[in-house]
Amino acid sequence: MKKDESIQSRRRAMKSIASLAAITLAPAVIGRASAETFGPGAGHHRPPGHRPPGHGGSDGSDSGAWASGGTASMTADFPEDSIFETGQTCSVALTEALTMGPCYFTGNYQEDISEGQTGLPMMLCLQLIDQNCQPLAGYEVEVWHCNVDGLYSGDTTGSSDSSSFFRSYCTENDEEALASKWFRGTLVTDSSGRVNFRSCFPGWYASRAIHIHFKINKNNTRELVSQCGFDDDFCTTICTTHVDYVNRGEPDTLFRNDSIFTDGNTDQLFNYRQNNDGSLLVYKRIIVS
């Protein structure tokens, strides 16, 4: 299938899926969640050479070169828990869970979910807390996203749940994608309510802003499915200047125009900054109730 035809096909499929968004919330969802937002520079020390933290306040420029080549080039350690602190009370509104989407199937328990894929190396650090700001330990956090070419992996072998996986749409029937399990993984929150993944910044596909899905589960009795996106200027900059993304160019859909993030709620944006090794740190505090 030619690239233009493939994009048009995925756009048509995405419009069809989006039209059902109001009725496709996972029936097991009995909790709701929101993610605490961080203003640019709020409560954070800015080390030399680091991007100011933010979800919409950074212009996407960087003070040093971004790393490339995937997680093999990453040398930085995961940050301390203080990355999640703002010095303010966590009084934020709760938002409805977002749809699971058509590209889900269960992933493996592993920290590095890149499976050797290339891209801007990315730390994905999430912290779960309750409405009293207490960390939630023992929760399973599952994440999944596409690769730099906008393709999801499609090898469902051994998956305990692939019932909603839309193989042709998610993989474009790409042979490598169909034989892979890249960018899917599950970890259990520690005593700080935290999980840390090593991955690569996602690419884009037709009619969707760049995003990462996550699913939170506690003893199969509390479940939340949602997703977060990225600042528009940052996405545009990476996709038009970074060696691993520049061939595909600017995304055709940005956060402000996305059909799933319909209310433009910046609470659904990840926070980010640049690590000393040029890798990307993406982080979010998620309130689960």
Buried (B, 14 or more C-beta within 10 A) or exposed (E): EEEEEBBEBBBEBBEEBBEEBEEBBBEBBEBBBBBBBBBBEBBBEEEEEBBBBBBBBBEBEBEBEBBBBBBEBBEBEBBEBEBBBBEEEBEBEBBEBBBBBBBBBBBEEBEBBBBEBBBBBBBBBBBBBEEEEEBBEEBBBBBBBBBBBBBBBBBBEEBEEBEEBBBEBBBBBBEBBBEBBBBBBBBEBBEBBBBBBBBBBBBBBBBBBBBBBBBBBBEEEBBBBBBBBBBBBBBBBBBBEBEBBEEBEEBBBBBEBBBBBEEEBBBBBBBBBBBEEBBBBBBBBBBBE
